[in-house]
Amino acid sequence: MTGSVEGGRSGVEPPPSGRSLYFAGPGTIRIEREAVPDPGPDEVLVEARVSAVSSGTELLIYRGEMPRGLAADESIDALDGDLTYPLKYGYATVGDVTAVGADVDDQWRGRTVFAFNPHESHFIADPTTLVPVPEDLPPSTAALLPTAETATTLVMDGRPRVGERVVVFGAGMVGLVTTSVLAEFPLERLTVVEPVAHRREMAAALGADETLTPADAARIGDRGDPAGADLAYELSGQPTTLDDAVDAVGYDGRIVVGSWYGRKRAETDLGGFFHRNRIDISSSQVSTLAPDLRGRWTKERRLEVAWERLRDVAADRLVTHRIAFEDATEAYRLLDDGPENALQVLLTYSND
């Protein structure tokens, strides 16, 4: 459904209008027309070119599986509300600065920037929250910056060591980019577990030593001396996969959970095997840095690393669908129908 902005009085030019995407309820997307304000003295106006859909987090919202009343993201200024319908959401937009406030350096005008901003055609931003896009990266690749930043964080939190056996459960976008980063380490073996065949093929292309179906993954815990993997990442978005990760790692193994389950419960078996093997389960979340890394690492330094990781990823192969912003309902239905349908969906804007 598309809303509208009423025109002004007869003979008066109506203000320019933009379009914003709202999650209006479970399974319901609404595109609304909204007036485009002039930037304030310390602000800029950005006109979107492309935005990336996060199939993990945004599908939770689309399906109504997110925790109600939880802050959308306290670390992102543009997501200042909670997860109550109706809401704007999204955090991966690339666009051009088309107007600047009186107190903003005019060099910002015309610059292509990345913004942690919801899906909308125009938005006002503080330039300190924008990230200039390197000239050698196209907008469609730059829109994947949050995925690369998440993958960087996951690897930093997992701390893979030379000669370790590492398993990644889930070959969605985060799992695949994490795989590409892990492939640069001198590991003994990098295994990716994924039910969808073409995603396993992509994992192999990005550097996985082997790819397995979930059924075949049952043997991981028995391999090697000592038996089992040293490190496992749970990135499937499915709480039941935690049990598979517990079974895969050996004594003193580590499991890093990067999935956000929303309101889905993780009924994990923490019985004898988990308890006696001293398995460590930890969470990884990109909005913060691990406390023991904050002495030398900042978000800005991590972001620079993420840009470099993007240059190493075949972004064009990861982006499977480009859908016009006006047809966003189609994008979410496509993703909701199953992981075999799409990997990365980009929304494209024609701001004519």
Buried (B, 14 or more C-beta within 10 A) or exposed (E): EEEEBEEEEEEEEEEEBBBBBBBBEEEBBBBBBBEBBEBEEEBBBBBBBBBBBBBBBBBBBBBBBBEEEEEBBEEBBBBEEEBEBEBBBBBBBBBBBBBBBEEBEEEBBEBBBBBBBBBBBBBBBBBEBBBEBBEEBBBBBBBBBBBBBBBBBBBBBBEBEEEBBBBBBBBBBBBBBBBBBBBEBEBEBBBBBBBBEEBBBBBBEBBBBBBBEBEEBEEBBEBBEEEBBBBBBBBBBBBEBBBBBBBBBBEEBBBBBBBBBBEBEBEBEEEEBBEEBEBEBEEBBBEEBBEEBEEEBEBEEBBEBBBEBBEBBEBEEBBBBEBEBBEBBBBBEBBEEEBEBBBBBBBBBEBE
